[in-house]
Amino acid sequence: MRVRVKYFASFRDMTEKTEESLEVPEGITVEGLREHIKGLYVKMARREQVLVAVNGVFVPLETVVREGADVAFFPPVSGG
Amino acid sequence: MIRVQREDVDIDAVLEAVKSMKSGCVVSFLGTVRDVSEGRGVQRMSIEVYEEMAVKQLSIIRDEALELFGVHEVAVVHRYGNLEVGDNIVYIGVSAGHREEAFQACRYVIDELKERVPLWKKEYTADEEVWVEGDRRE
């Protein structure tokens, strides 16, 4: 199945992408997808904190990612 | 009022939006661009946002503040894009019956915003650009 993956801030710099469509196995969890992405981008793998949101919401790492989901990866936030 | 925008904050409009006849006070917080960060001179800043999520997160934090502290209204306006030293970054307004809960709620909103709203600052010094990530500079 395909999911849409978005990258923000320094992760956008590391991947040189704002978003991409990825083919991943059915039933993959948020944590599984995060590991998959770390495998694709070695600079992200080195980062201690890789935050993930699915469809604009923080979800538990064991959540199963559905086909067509929007999954965002980003570093710790720094607004305010 | 929850907004994420490039334009400067209309502070009077935010205050008008939160004030009400039953409220005895409005407490507000204004965050601005500093000219120094971790001992290095900052010349300007840019802020990136995941806009759709930021608006959702701010709405959740606003609802939590209303519920937790029993305040009357909470408004948050956060800017993104290119900012100069001294520019406004974020403005929070909280109205309540009394100051105690208004101060607590305002503090809660800015503290939670800094933890879980997807916005990222980039600071520009004389010789480099640095992403600010949580408490770190990358």
Backbone of each chain as ProteinMPNN parsed JSONL, in Angstrom:
{"seq_chain_A": "MRVRVKYFASFRDMTEKTEESLEVPEGITVEGLREHIKGLYVKMARREQVLVAVNGVFVPLETVVREGADVAFFPPVSGG", "coords_chain_A": {"N_chain_A": [[0.853, -1.197, 0.0], [0.269, 2.381, -0.36], [1.641, 5.268, 1.221], [1.577, 8.734, 2.148], [4.331, 10.683, 2.835], [5.607, 13.254, 4.84], [8.093, 15.794, 5.384], [9.67, 17.945, 7.735], [11.356, 21.058, 8.612], [14.655, 20.569, 9.811], [14.643, 17.959, 8.948], [13.57, 18.028, 6.458], [15.626, 19.289, 5.144], [17.565, 17.265, 5.395], [16.474, 15.09, 3.958], [16.045, 16.263, 1.606], [13.546, 16.673, 0.603], [10.117, 17.689, 0.568], [7.885, 16.149, 0.648], [6.899, 12.727, -0.036], [5.731, 9.796, -1.804], [5.374, 6.618, -0.493], [5.841, 3.096, -0.865], [4.704, 0.691, 1.263], [4.549, -2.179, 3.526], [1.319, -3.716, 4.126], [-0.344, -3.192, 7.218], [1.746, -2.075, 8.573], [3.242, -0.443, 11.367], [3.32, 2.768, 13.076], [5.787, 2.99, 14.323], [7.187, 1.057, 12.87], [7.188, 2.223, 10.339], [8.695, 4.467, 10.893], [11.189, 3.319, 11.403], [11.677, 2.267, 8.883], [11.943, 4.622, 7.388], [14.191, 5.701, 8.615], [16.006, 3.89, 7.698], [16.158, 4.62, 5.074], [17.194, 7.182, 5.121], [20.107, 8.087, 6.302], [21.03, 10.185, 7.883], [18.81, 10.907, 9.353], [18.516, 8.652, 10.878], [20.487, 8.922, 12.722], [19.495, 10.687, 14.492], [18.306, 11.426, 17.743], [15.7, 12.041, 18.519], [12.887, 11.52, 16.699], [10.046, 12.734, 15.702], [6.63, 11.784, 15.068], [3.644, 12.25, 13.253], [0.328, 11.317, 12.432], [-1.922, 11.988, 9.932], [-1.997, 14.605, 10.913], [-2.04, 14.39, 13.684], [-0.644, 13.481, 16.848], [0.13, 10.137, 17.472], [0.012, 6.907, 19.182], [2.992, 4.849, 19.022], [2.512, 2.223, 18.288], [0.341, 2.265, 16.651], [-1.449, 1.264, 13.76], [-0.689, 2.069, 10.423], [-2.787, 3.392, 7.991], [-3.783, 2.797, 4.546], [-3.034, 5.405, 2.285], [-2.657, 7.29, 4.24], [-1.499, 10.379, 5.719], [1.637, 10.92, 6.739], [3.718, 12.522, 8.951], [7.074, 13.476, 9.535], [9.237, 14.838, 11.912], [11.583, 17.011, 13.678], [12.084, 17.749, 17.266], [9.892, 20.342, 18.357], [9.962, 23.989, 18.091], [8.538, 26.37, 18.52], [6.968, 29.476, 19.614]], "CA_chain_A": [[0.0, 0.0, 0.0], [1.061, 3.608, -0.426], [1.371, 6.33, 2.202], [2.24, 9.992, 1.821], [5.213, 11.037, 3.94], [6.036, 14.66, 4.8], [9.257, 16.102, 6.232], [9.718, 19.367, 8.098], [12.537, 21.68, 9.24], [15.948, 19.973, 9.445], [14.426, 16.673, 8.261], [13.372, 18.383, 5.043], [16.985, 19.506, 4.628], [18.277, 15.977, 5.335], [15.915, 14.228, 2.907], [15.918, 17.115, 0.411], [12.173, 16.495, 0.112], [9.043, 18.128, 1.466], [7.048, 14.965, 0.811], [7.051, 11.677, -1.041], [4.793, 8.693, -1.656], [6.178, 5.415, -0.272], [5.18, 1.796, -0.848], [5.067, 0.001, 2.514], [3.699, -3.36, 3.729], [0.057, -3.591, 4.869], [-0.223, -3.495, 8.648], [2.931, -1.453, 9.186], [2.914, 0.47, 12.471], [4.02, 4.055, 13.035], [7.177, 2.711, 14.675], [7.776, 0.342, 11.734], [7.413, 3.187, 9.263], [9.805, 5.322, 11.316], [12.419, 2.554, 11.184], [11.833, 2.19, 7.434], [12.446, 5.933, 6.937], [15.571, 5.826, 9.108], [16.814, 3.067, 6.807], [16.323, 5.339, 3.808], [17.944, 8.43, 5.317], [21.037, 7.79, 7.402], [21.141, 11.334, 8.788], [17.682, 10.847, 10.292], [18.762, 7.515, 11.774], [21.392, 9.357, 13.793], [18.823, 11.616, 15.393], [17.729, 10.808, 18.92], [14.246, 12.235, 18.554], [12.202, 11.648, 15.419], [8.622, 12.779, 16.035], [5.76, 11.337, 13.98], [2.21, 12.537, 13.361], [-0.459, 10.708, 11.354], [-3.056, 12.863, 9.605], [-1.967, 15.826, 11.724], [-2.253, 14.116, 15.112], [0.319, 12.559, 17.46], [-0.531, 8.863, 17.787], [0.954, 5.945, 19.783], [3.886, 4.229, 18.039], [2.004, 0.917, 17.84], [-0.803, 2.482, 15.751], [-1.271, 0.772, 12.389], [-0.844, 3.128, 9.427], [-3.755, 2.995, 6.956], [-3.468, 3.198, 3.179], [-3.368, 6.789, 1.953], [-2.448, 8.185, 5.382], [-0.479, 11.432, 5.664], [2.493, 10.701, 7.907], [4.713, 13.595, 8.998], [8.249, 13.248, 10.38], [9.879, 16.122, 12.218], [12.381, 17.082, 14.901], [11.397, 18.445, 18.35], [9.39, 21.637, 17.894], [10.626, 25.135, 18.733], [7.77, 27.595, 18.356], [6.785, 30.301, 20.809]], "C_chain_A": [[0.887, 1.245, 0.0], [0.648, 4.575, 0.69], [2.123, 7.59, 1.751], [3.061, 10.431, 3.033], [5.698, 12.48, 3.76], [7.214, 14.863, 5.748], [9.292, 17.607, 6.507], [11.068, 19.748, 8.706], [13.822, 20.951, 8.837], [15.773, 18.633, 8.73], [14.166, 16.899, 6.77], [14.742, 18.621, 4.398], [17.71, 18.166, 4.418], [17.797, 15.113, 4.173], [15.894, 14.947, 1.558], [14.546, 16.934, -0.238], [11.193, 17.133, 1.098], [8.062, 16.978, 1.676], [7.336, 13.953, -0.278], [5.995, 10.603, -0.77], [5.636, 7.421, -1.54], [5.307, 4.165, -0.299], [5.65, 1.061, 0.408], [4.135, -1.199, 2.703], [2.405, -3.022, 4.469], [0.328, -3.899, 6.328], [0.982, -2.862, 9.323], [2.484, -0.483, 10.293], [3.675, 1.774, 12.272], [5.506, 3.82, 13.329], [7.899, 2.013, 13.516], [8.099, 1.288, 10.59], [8.591, 4.109, 9.607], [11.139, 4.609, 11.09], [12.734, 2.449, 9.687], [12.461, 3.489, 6.892], [13.899, 6.119, 7.384], [16.528, 5.008, 8.251], [17.097, 3.781, 5.482], [17.247, 6.551, 3.946], [18.841, 8.3, 6.552], [21.159, 8.958, 8.383], [19.988, 11.343, 9.805], [17.886, 9.725, 11.302], [19.642, 7.924, 12.948], [20.696, 10.233, 14.824], [18.121, 10.883, 16.533], [16.202, 10.886, 18.892], [13.689, 12.475, 17.158], [10.703, 11.582, 15.73], [7.793, 12.409, 14.808], [4.324, 11.756, 14.267], [1.507, 11.885, 12.179], [-1.722, 11.546, 11.16], [-3.157, 14.046, 10.569], [-2.176, 15.628, 13.206], [-1.131, 13.209, 15.619], [-0.43, 11.279, 17.826], [0.494, 7.928, 18.434], [1.749, 5.217, 18.687], [3.364, 2.894, 17.507], [0.794, 1.039, 16.902], [-0.481, 1.976, 14.343], [-1.568, 1.91, 11.408], [-1.767, 2.618, 8.318], [-3.309, 3.48, 5.584], [-3.894, 4.649, 2.946], [-3.141, 7.774, 3.086], [-1.371, 9.221, 5.056], [0.381, 11.275, 6.906], [3.622, 11.733, 7.877], [5.837, 13.229, 9.965], [8.92, 14.589, 10.636], [10.662, 16.078, 13.52], [11.574, 17.749, 16.018], [11.056, 19.882, 17.938], [10.036, 22.79, 18.663], [9.882, 26.437, 18.481], [7.744, 28.408, 19.641], [7.783, 31.409, 20.954]], "O_chain_A": [[2.077, 1.185, 0.311], [-0.526, 4.681, 1.046], [3.149, 7.519, 1.074], [2.529, 10.536, 4.138], [6.137, 12.874, 2.679], [7.322, 14.196, 6.777], [8.989, 18.424, 5.638], [11.806, 18.913, 9.228], [14.057, 20.737, 7.648], [16.658, 18.213, 7.984], [14.502, 16.06, 5.935], [14.988, 18.213, 3.263], [18.377, 17.96, 3.403], [18.6, 14.481, 3.486], [15.746, 14.321, 0.508], [14.401, 17.028, -1.456], [11.416, 17.117, 2.308], [7.475, 16.845, 2.75], [7.936, 14.272, -1.305], [5.445, 10.508, 0.327], [6.503, 7.167, -2.376], [4.175, 4.175, 0.185], [6.846, 0.836, 0.593], [3.055, -1.242, 2.114], [2.393, -2.147, 5.336], [1.139, -4.77, 6.642], [1.218, -3.084, 10.511], [1.472, 0.205, 10.158], [4.555, 1.874, 11.418], [6.373, 4.385, 12.663], [9.052, 2.318, 13.212], [9.145, 1.176, 9.951], [9.377, 4.483, 8.737], [12.105, 5.223, 10.638], [13.891, 2.53, 9.275], [13.372, 3.463, 6.065], [14.73, 6.628, 6.631], [17.696, 5.363, 8.087], [18.137, 3.573, 4.857], [17.981, 6.9, 3.021], [18.379, 8.394, 7.689], [21.367, 8.746, 9.578], [20.166, 11.734, 10.959], [17.47, 9.841, 12.455], [19.556, 7.347, 14.032], [21.238, 10.492, 15.898], [17.443, 9.876, 16.331], [15.511, 9.916, 19.203], [13.977, 13.488, 16.52], [10.163, 10.506, 15.989], [8.182, 12.674, 13.671], [3.847, 11.631, 15.395], [2.019, 11.896, 11.059], [-2.484, 11.779, 12.099], [-4.248, 14.437, 10.985], [-2.459, 16.587, 13.924], [-0.71, 12.286, 14.923], [-1.504, 11.336, 18.425], [1.698, 8.117, 18.267], [1.253, 4.998, 17.582], [3.727, 2.479, 16.406], [0.282, 0.031, 16.416], [0.6, 2.22, 13.808], [-2.565, 2.619, 11.544], [-1.549, 1.537, 7.772], [-2.555, 4.447, 5.469], [-4.977, 5.064, 3.359], [-3.399, 8.967, 2.927], [-0.473, 8.988, 4.248], [-0.104, 11.478, 8.019], [4.383, 11.81, 6.912], [5.59, 12.738, 11.066], [9.146, 15.374, 9.716], [10.433, 15.21, 14.363], [10.487, 18.265, 15.758], [11.838, 20.546, 17.257], [10.587, 22.594, 19.746], [10.497, 27.479, 18.255], [8.406, 28.073, 20.623], [7.726, 32.168, 21.922]]}, "seq_chain_B": "MIRVQREDVDIDAVLEAVKSMKSGCVVSFLGTVRDVSEGRGVQRMSIEVYEEMAVKQLSIIRDEALELFGVHEVAVVHRYGNLEVGDNIVYIGVSAGHREEAFQACRYVIDELKERVPLWKKEYTADEEVWVEGDRRE", "coords_chain_B": {"N_chain_B": [[-10.187, 32.468, 18.978], [-7.901, 31.159, 16.873], [-4.975, 31.27, 15.207], [-2.592, 30.836, 12.565], [-0.208, 32.528, 10.955], [1.375, 34.611, 8.389], [1.383, 37.358, 8.608], [1.766, 40.256, 10.764], [0.746, 40.339, 14.235], [-2.467, 41.397, 15.154], [-2.864, 42.934, 17.853], [-4.792, 44.383, 19.307], [-7.13, 43.374, 18.177], [-7.077, 40.725, 19.017], [-7.298, 41.058, 21.778], [-9.846, 42.206, 21.921], [-11.307, 40.06, 21.0], [-11.154, 38.203, 23.064], [-12.058, 39.469, 25.379], [-14.841, 39.852, 27.624], [-18.119, 40.589, 28.967], [-18.456, 39.234, 31.355], [-15.927, 38.787, 32.223], [-13.196, 39.532, 34.388], [-10.645, 40.213, 33.835], [-7.885, 40.295, 31.475], [-5.197, 38.326, 30.621], [-2.103, 38.421, 28.961], [0.38, 37.129, 26.659], [3.294, 37.94, 24.954], [5.494, 36.861, 22.567], [8.711, 37.543, 21.281], [11.271, 38.252, 18.745], [14.547, 37.678, 19.702], [17.811, 39.298, 19.9], [19.939, 37.757, 20.442], [21.187, 34.457, 20.918], [21.964, 31.705, 22.797], [24.385, 32.955, 23.306], [25.226, 33.845, 20.817], [25.069, 36.308, 18.28], [21.979, 37.109, 16.852], [20.713, 37.752, 13.677], [18.427, 37.614, 12.122], [15.341, 35.745, 11.777], [13.674, 32.728, 10.743], [10.546, 31.053, 10.533], [9.196, 27.879, 10.353], [6.251, 26.029, 9.582], [3.95, 23.345, 10.167], [1.166, 23.664, 9.005], [-1.579, 22.773, 9.022], [-1.609, 20.859, 11.049], [-0.643, 22.378, 13.175], [-2.68, 24.237, 13.69], [-4.689, 22.487, 14.534], [-3.469, 21.419, 16.846], [-3.14, 23.706, 18.424], [-5.799, 24.349, 18.864], [-6.598, 22.195, 20.404], [-5.013, 22.595, 22.694], [-6.007, 25.053, 23.529], [-8.665, 24.291, 24.212], [-8.086, 22.557, 26.309], [-6.992, 24.346, 28.172], [-9.203, 25.966, 28.723], [-10.852, 24.105, 29.971], [-9.26, 23.067, 32.095], [-8.621, 25.301, 33.716], [-10.842, 26.834, 33.906], [-11.185, 29.259, 32.586], [-12.441, 32.048, 30.605], [-12.094, 32.692, 27.82], [-9.739, 31.873, 25.256], [-7.186, 32.929, 23.143], [-4.949, 32.456, 20.415], [-2.32, 33.561, 18.408], [0.037, 32.769, 16.062], [2.999, 33.465, 14.34], [4.598, 32.771, 11.116], [7.255, 32.292, 8.695], [9.491, 34.871, 7.46], [11.219, 36.735, 9.882], [12.227, 39.687, 11.653], [14.665, 40.917, 14.054], [13.16, 41.757, 17.099], [10.606, 41.584, 16.102], [7.164, 40.496, 16.465], [6.348, 37.203, 17.529], [4.55, 35.358, 18.684], [1.3, 35.634, 20.096], [-0.716, 35.484, 22.924], [-3.865, 35.497, 24.378], [-5.842, 35.569, 27.285], [-8.922, 35.457, 28.866], [-10.629, 35.831, 31.979], [-12.499, 35.267, 35.041], [-11.017, 36.011, 37.236], [-7.625, 37.033, 38.07], [-5.838, 35.004, 38.861], [-6.447, 32.402, 37.712], [-6.298, 33.159, 35.082], [-3.595, 33.895, 34.657], [-2.411, 31.383, 35.15], [-3.54, 29.806, 33.107], [-2.605, 31.095, 30.821], [0.145, 30.716, 31.042], [0.152, 27.946, 30.862], [-0.688, 27.571, 28.197], [1.421, 28.706, 26.618], [3.564, 27.131, 27.464], [2.762, 24.526, 26.68], [2.48, 24.91, 23.954], [5.129, 25.214, 23.196], [5.998, 22.641, 23.466], [4.449, 20.92, 21.825], [3.364, 21.933, 19.424], [3.648, 21.988, 15.957], [6.009, 23.858, 14.949], [8.945, 25.461, 13.825], [11.924, 27.154, 14.57], [14.383, 28.949, 12.75], [17.512, 30.278, 13.185], [19.441, 33.024, 12.094], [22.725, 33.817, 12.059], [25.703, 35.894, 11.872], [27.366, 34.279, 10.328], [26.154, 31.782, 9.927], [23.307, 29.47, 9.536], [20.952, 28.225, 11.747], [18.985, 25.56, 12.818], [16.591, 25.541, 15.354], [15.836, 23.184, 17.716], [13.649, 21.906, 19.872], [15.261, 22.217, 22.84], [17.655, 22.342, 21.668], [20.306, 23.346, 19.379], [20.804, 22.807, 16.063]], "CA_chain_B": [[-9.374, 32.83, 17.81], [-6.659, 30.399, 16.729], [-4.465, 31.587, 13.864], [-1.184, 30.702, 12.213], [-0.208, 33.472, 9.828], [2.617, 35.342, 8.095], [1.233, 38.771, 8.952], [1.943, 40.626, 12.162], [-0.418, 40.107, 15.091], [-3.288, 42.554, 15.506], [-3.034, 42.708, 19.292], [-6.094, 44.926, 19.74], [-8.195, 42.47, 17.724], [-7.049, 39.547, 19.892], [-7.848, 41.459, 23.08], [-11.298, 42.365, 21.75], [-11.899, 38.73, 20.804], [-11.231, 37.427, 24.321], [-12.76, 40.214, 26.44], [-16.301, 39.697, 27.676], [-18.735, 41.31, 30.097], [-18.317, 38.481, 32.615], [-14.513, 38.651, 32.583], [-12.631, 40.614, 35.188], [-9.283, 40.526, 33.407], [-7.269, 39.587, 30.351], [-3.747, 38.161, 30.753], [-1.587, 38.105, 27.631], [1.807, 36.83, 26.516], [3.813, 38.268, 23.633], [6.851, 36.354, 22.317], [9.356, 38.364, 20.233], [12.577, 37.766, 18.274], [15.713, 38.198, 20.442], [18.996, 39.523, 19.05], [21.017, 36.875, 20.874], [20.733, 33.11, 21.245], [23.115, 30.904, 23.235], [25.592, 33.771, 23.242], [25.561, 34.289, 19.467], [24.196, 37.37, 17.79], [20.997, 36.692, 15.844], [20.396, 38.873, 12.794], [17.021, 37.47, 11.755], [14.808, 34.413, 12.07], [12.526, 32.285, 9.953], [9.777, 30.036, 11.245], [8.481, 26.944, 9.489], [5.074, 25.472, 10.267], [3.079, 22.326, 9.566], [0.045, 24.531, 9.342], [-2.813, 22.047, 9.318], [-1.47, 20.243, 12.361], [-0.438, 23.429, 14.186], [-3.999, 24.778, 14.041], [-5.359, 21.449, 15.338], [-2.822, 21.314, 18.16], [-3.452, 24.918, 19.196], [-7.204, 24.254, 19.27], [-6.647, 21.219, 21.506], [-4.421, 23.241, 23.876], [-6.988, 26.055, 23.956], [-9.763, 23.594, 24.892], [-7.556, 22.056, 27.591], [-6.847, 25.486, 29.09], [-10.564, 26.357, 29.146], [-11.349, 23.05, 30.856], [-8.425, 22.909, 33.297], [-8.534, 26.482, 34.574], [-12.141, 27.509, 33.982], [-11.113, 30.628, 32.06], [-13.574, 32.328, 29.707], [-11.734, 32.594, 26.403], [-8.304, 31.795, 24.98], [-6.863, 33.175, 21.736], [-3.525, 32.318, 20.114], [-1.9, 33.88, 17.036], [1.467, 32.485, 15.912], [3.474, 33.822, 12.997], [5.638, 31.979, 10.469], [7.904, 33.059, 7.624], [10.713, 35.608, 7.813], [11.03, 37.731, 10.937], [13.403, 40.478, 12.035], [14.85, 41.096, 15.501], [12.142, 42.637, 17.671], [9.266, 41.276, 15.578], [6.287, 39.615, 17.243], [6.282, 35.803, 17.082], [3.31, 34.726, 19.152], [0.512, 36.406, 21.068], [-1.739, 34.675, 23.595], [-4.745, 36.28, 25.257], [-6.735, 34.735, 28.104], [-9.82, 36.213, 29.748], [-11.146, 35.013, 33.082], [-13.144, 36.03, 36.101], [-9.992, 36.54, 38.14], [-6.283, 36.964, 37.474], [-5.088, 33.785, 39.187], [-6.638, 31.369, 36.693], [-5.881, 33.696, 33.778], [-2.131, 33.737, 34.587], [-2.1, 29.95, 35.054], [-3.93, 29.305, 31.785], [-1.71, 31.697, 29.822], [1.407, 29.992, 31.208], [-0.078, 26.597, 30.344], [-0.771, 27.6, 26.736], [2.74, 28.918, 25.998], [4.409, 25.966, 27.768], [2.333, 23.397, 25.845], [2.802, 25.281, 22.562], [6.556, 24.959, 22.978], [6.233, 21.199, 23.496], [3.713, 20.046, 20.908], [2.806, 22.54, 18.209], [4.711, 21.834, 14.959], [6.622, 25.087, 14.446], [10.392, 25.377, 14.026], [12.654, 28.392, 14.314], [15.75, 28.912, 12.227], [18.174, 31.542, 13.505], [20.509, 33.414, 11.172], [23.77, 34.642, 12.672], [26.523, 36.525, 10.833], [28.01, 33.315, 9.44], [25.482, 30.489, 9.744], [21.87, 29.309, 9.787], [20.846, 27.134, 12.717], [17.646, 25.131, 13.234], [16.386, 25.359, 16.788], [15.007, 21.99, 17.871], [13.458, 21.77, 21.301], [16.237, 23.079, 23.499], [18.943, 22.194, 20.991], [20.581, 24.053, 18.133], [21.458, 21.841, 15.16]], "C_chain_B": [[-8.06, 32.034, 17.846], [-6.153, 30.68, 15.318], [-2.979, 31.313, 13.752], [-1.051, 31.505, 10.927], [1.161, 34.118, 9.62], [2.579, 36.76, 8.648], [1.487, 39.002, 10.436], [0.627, 40.402, 12.917], [-1.16, 41.428, 15.308], [-3.685, 42.38, 16.975], [-4.389, 43.22, 19.794], [-7.234, 43.979, 19.364], [-8.251, 41.219, 18.601], [-7.67, 39.893, 21.242], [-9.371, 41.612, 22.999], [-11.994, 41.01, 21.651], [-12.052, 37.972, 22.117], [-12.007, 38.146, 25.426], [-14.254, 39.9, 26.431], [-16.821, 40.403, 28.92], [-18.513, 40.574, 31.423], [-16.873, 38.39, 33.09], [-14.023, 39.848, 33.379], [-11.233, 40.989, 34.75], [-8.936, 39.798, 32.116], [-5.776, 39.535, 30.658], [-3.225, 37.798, 29.372], [-0.085, 37.84, 27.678], [2.2, 37.184, 25.089], [5.243, 37.748, 23.532], [7.449, 37.133, 21.146], [10.723, 37.795, 19.865], [13.697, 38.484, 19.029], [16.892, 38.41, 19.508], [20.171, 38.648, 19.471], [20.421, 35.517, 21.233], [21.951, 32.28, 21.583], [24.417, 31.673, 23.043], [25.983, 34.252, 21.857], [24.565, 35.341, 19.005], [23.269, 36.848, 16.702], [20.604, 37.91, 15.008], [18.954, 38.836, 12.322], [16.608, 36.031, 12.012], [13.794, 34.033, 10.998], [11.841, 31.18, 10.743], [9.02, 29.198, 10.227], [7.317, 26.345, 10.28], [4.49, 24.321, 9.457], [1.69, 22.849, 9.911], [-1.213, 23.78, 9.792], [-2.763, 21.436, 10.727], [-1.345, 21.292, 13.465], [-1.785, 23.997, 14.631], [-4.769, 23.777, 14.901], [-4.799, 21.406, 16.749], [-3.154, 22.526, 19.037], [-4.905, 24.879, 19.69], [-7.364, 23.295, 20.447], [-6.13, 21.873, 22.797], [-5.376, 24.302, 24.44], [-8.115, 25.386, 24.744], [-9.315, 23.059, 26.247], [-7.464, 23.186, 28.608], [-8.214, 25.933, 29.61], [-11.08, 25.389, 30.212], [-10.59, 23.015, 32.189], [-8.537, 24.083, 34.263], [-9.842, 27.251, 34.678], [-12.087, 28.962, 33.512], [-12.2, 30.81, 30.995], [-13.236, 32.175, 28.224], [-10.211, 32.586, 26.269], [-8.107, 32.043, 23.488], [-5.354, 33.04, 21.549], [-3.29, 32.687, 18.649], [-0.396, 33.647, 16.967], [1.875, 32.791, 14.484], [4.447, 32.78, 12.455], [6.215, 32.824, 9.335], [9.113, 33.81, 8.153], [10.424, 36.72, 8.811], [12.341, 38.434, 11.248], [13.493, 40.538, 13.562], [13.812, 42.11, 16.005], [10.734, 42.36, 17.183], [8.48, 40.392, 16.544], [6.315, 38.209, 16.654], [4.927, 35.2, 17.433], [2.616, 35.641, 20.15], [-0.609, 35.524, 21.596], [-2.574, 35.603, 24.475], [-5.702, 35.352, 25.978], [-7.619, 35.636, 28.96], [-10.393, 35.272, 30.792], [-11.826, 35.912, 34.093], [-12.121, 36.723, 36.975], [-8.602, 36.251, 37.597], [-5.568, 35.639, 37.699], [-5.21, 32.726, 38.08], [-6.208, 31.85, 35.305], [-4.36, 33.56, 33.605], [-1.76, 32.262, 34.401], [-2.392, 29.421, 33.654], [-2.991, 29.841, 30.704], [-0.358, 30.983, 29.842], [1.291, 28.575, 30.614], [-0.027, 26.598, 28.814], [0.613, 27.792, 26.112], [3.65, 27.715, 26.265], [4.053, 24.776, 26.87], [2.65, 23.659, 24.371], [4.254, 24.923, 22.247], [6.893, 23.473, 22.935], [5.623, 20.458, 22.315], [3.016, 20.7, 19.725], [3.909, 22.574, 17.145], [5.116, 23.145, 14.266], [8.11, 24.966, 14.733], [11.039, 26.695, 13.66], [13.978, 28.082, 13.646], [16.358, 30.276, 12.504], [19.315, 31.785, 12.533], [21.487, 34.311, 11.922], [24.619, 35.208, 11.527], [27.071, 35.497, 9.852], [27.321, 31.961, 9.313], [23.977, 30.56, 9.988], [21.717, 28.095, 10.688], [19.382, 26.829, 13.016], [17.617, 25.02, 14.745], [15.427, 24.183, 16.93], [14.853, 21.687, 19.348], [14.418, 22.729, 21.977], [17.59, 23.048, 22.799], [19.057, 23.08, 19.769], [21.365, 23.123, 17.241], [22.162, 22.559, 14.037]], "O_chain_B": [[-7.228, 32.218, 18.734], [-6.83, 30.361, 14.34], [-2.211, 31.52, 14.691], [-1.701, 31.2, 9.927], [1.99, 34.171, 10.529], [3.593, 37.297, 9.095], [1.43, 38.079, 11.249], [-0.445, 40.293, 12.321], [-0.545, 42.451, 15.611], [-4.702, 41.764, 17.291], [-5.047, 42.568, 20.604], [-8.181, 43.8, 20.129], [-9.332, 40.71, 18.896], [-8.466, 39.127, 21.785], [-10.092, 41.194, 23.905], [-13.108, 40.828, 22.141], [-12.984, 37.182, 22.268], [-12.557, 37.495, 26.315], [-14.855, 39.708, 25.373], [-16.053, 40.767, 29.811], [-18.396, 41.198, 32.477], [-16.611, 37.971, 34.217], [-14.37, 40.997, 33.104], [-10.679, 41.976, 35.234], [-9.59, 38.833, 31.721], [-5.155, 40.565, 30.923], [-3.817, 36.969, 28.68], [0.617, 38.262, 28.597], [1.535, 36.785, 24.133], [6.106, 38.143, 24.314], [6.778, 37.357, 20.139], [11.268, 36.958, 20.585], [13.796, 39.711, 19.009], [16.974, 37.785, 18.451], [21.27, 38.773, 18.929], [19.318, 35.424, 21.77], [22.868, 32.153, 20.772], [25.434, 31.095, 22.659], [26.961, 34.986, 21.713], [23.374, 35.267, 19.305], [23.718, 36.219, 15.744], [20.218, 38.951, 15.54], [18.325, 39.878, 12.139], [17.423, 35.202, 12.413], [13.138, 34.896, 10.415], [12.475, 30.465, 11.519], [8.309, 29.715, 9.365], [7.399, 26.18, 11.497], [4.53, 24.323, 8.226], [1.12, 22.526, 10.953], [-1.824, 24.113, 10.808], [-3.733, 21.49, 11.484], [-1.879, 21.114, 14.56], [-2.002, 24.212, 15.823], [-5.421, 24.157, 15.874], [-5.546, 21.362, 17.726], [-3.414, 22.389, 20.232], [-5.2, 25.322, 20.8], [-8.152, 23.537, 21.362], [-6.734, 21.724, 23.86], [-5.535, 24.433, 25.654], [-8.482, 25.856, 25.821], [-10.07, 23.101, 27.218], [-7.816, 23.005, 29.774], [-8.364, 26.241, 30.792], [-11.664, 25.799, 31.215], [-11.192, 22.944, 33.26], [-8.547, 23.894, 35.479], [-9.944, 28.208, 35.445], [-12.855, 29.799, 33.987], [-12.803, 29.837, 30.542], [-14.01, 31.592, 27.465], [-9.497, 33.205, 27.058], [-8.786, 31.434, 22.661], [-4.574, 33.454, 22.407], [-3.977, 32.186, 17.758], [0.363, 34.254, 17.722], [1.184, 32.422, 13.535], [5.042, 32.01, 13.209], [5.733, 33.92, 9.05], [9.691, 33.433, 9.173], [9.518, 37.532, 8.622], [13.42, 37.855, 11.122], [12.526, 40.249, 14.267], [13.62, 43.172, 15.413], [9.767, 42.841, 17.774], [9.055, 39.641, 17.332], [6.308, 38.037, 15.435], [4.252, 34.611, 16.588], [3.261, 36.328, 20.941], [-1.349, 34.903, 20.833], [-2.025, 36.403, 25.232], [-6.3, 34.462, 25.372], [-7.115, 36.483, 29.696], [-10.613, 34.088, 30.538], [-11.746, 37.138, 34.022], [-12.313, 37.861, 37.403], [-8.413, 35.352, 36.778], [-4.791, 35.193, 36.855], [-4.205, 32.222, 37.578], [-5.806, 31.052, 34.459], [-3.889, 33.16, 32.54], [-0.894, 31.935, 33.589], [-1.592, 28.679, 33.083], [-2.627, 29.116, 29.778], [0.212, 30.683, 28.793], [2.209, 28.084, 29.957], [0.603, 25.73, 28.209], [0.944, 27.093, 25.154], [4.422, 27.32, 25.391], [4.942, 24.096, 26.358], [3.036, 22.75, 23.636], [4.563, 24.4, 21.177], [7.946, 23.085, 22.429], [6.196, 19.477, 21.841], [2.163, 20.08, 19.091], [4.985, 23.121, 17.389], [4.644, 23.483, 13.18], [8.5, 24.427, 15.769], [10.764, 27.281, 12.613], [14.617, 27.073, 13.945], [15.804, 31.304, 12.115], [20.063, 30.869, 12.191], [21.14, 35.408, 12.362], [24.291, 35.021, 10.355], [27.228, 35.799, 8.669], [27.853, 31.069, 8.651], [23.446, 31.522, 10.543], [22.298, 27.044, 10.415], [18.625, 27.714, 13.415], [18.534, 24.459, 15.346], [14.344, 24.178, 16.344], [15.803, 21.261, 20.005], [14.387, 23.93, 21.711], [18.555, 23.65, 23.27], [18.057, 23.511, 19.196], [22.461, 22.689, 17.597], [22.768, 21.918, 13.179]]}, "name": "protein", "num_of_chains": 2, "seq": "MRVRVKYFASFRDMTEKTEESLEVPEGITVEGLREHIKGLYVKMARREQVLVAVNGVFVPLETVVREGADVAFFPPVSGGMIRVQREDVDIDAVLEAVKSMKSGCVVSFLGTVRDVSEGRGVQRMSIEVYEEMAVKQLSIIRDEALELFGVHEVAVVHRYGNLEVGDNIVYIGVSAGHREEAFQACRYVIDELKERVPLWKKEYTADEEVWVEGDRRE"}
